[in-house]
Amino acid sequence: MPTATFRVFFVFVVFSHARRRIVHVNGTAHPTAAWTAQQLREAFPWDSGPRVLLRDRDAIHRFALQRTVQRMGFDQVLTAPRATWHNPFVERLIGSLRRECLDHVIVWNERALRRCLSQYVADFHTFRTHLPLEKDAPISRQVQLPTAGAIVEVSQLGGLHHHDERRAA
């Protein structure tokens, strides 16, 4: 992710296949193995992690991340080198994140990047529908009856996305 000052930020994403949920997302200008391991610990605190962790073979994932994964008790499955089709759900998420959010905003610093990412994640979880979830969002929401009020358009991410909801007058 290039910034307004021509710096490059890297985005780290942890994705759960079960409900198509983004478990954790963060960005930094200087990703290290220790930073990546810390992101994994923040994504799965208190022994709440998955049984299996599917990850790519990025060079940053060498020793510090491997030790963290072993201590947390995950089984690791590594994708084949340069085989993006081995993890298509995450690749699709990364593409959507770029096309729908990051390509349309100018980020000044890490704080602005984190704010933008957190707004996208909130929108993704509550309003983004998925066919495998029977056209439901990762976080289910109730059907709004016509008696709940008029349909109002609500903008999100500074107007990049919109959703409709019923609101009482």
C-alpha positions, 0 to 999 in steps of 0.5 A: 500500500503506497502512501501520500509520502511515497512510503510503502505499508504492508498489510497483515490479514488473518482470515477464518474460512468458516464464516468468511470472517476477518479475524485480524488485520493490521499494517506497518511500514517495517514488517519483521518476523517478531511483528508478524508473530505479535500479530498472530498472538493478538489475533488468537489470544487466550488459546482461542486459535484454530487447529490448523493455520494455512499460511504462505511461504513468505521469508518473513515467516521464518523462525520467530513466527514458527516458534510462536505457531508451535507454542500456540499449538497450531498445525501449519500447512504451507502453500506451495511456492508462488501458488496463489490458488492454494489459498483462494479465499485470502487472495480474493479478500486481499484483491477485494480489500485493494479494489474496494478500499485501499485503491481509493484512499490516500493514507498518510500514516499507520494510524490512518491505515489502521482506521481505514482497515478497521472501517473496511472490516466492519463493513465487510462483516456486517454488509458483505454477503457471501454465497456459501453463507446463503447470501448472509454476511459473516455477522448475521443481521435480522431482516428489517420489517417495513414497519421499522421505518423508511429506507435510508442510504447510509454511507461508509468509508467516507462515502466509498460504500453505501448500504440501505437500512430502515430507520424510524422517522 
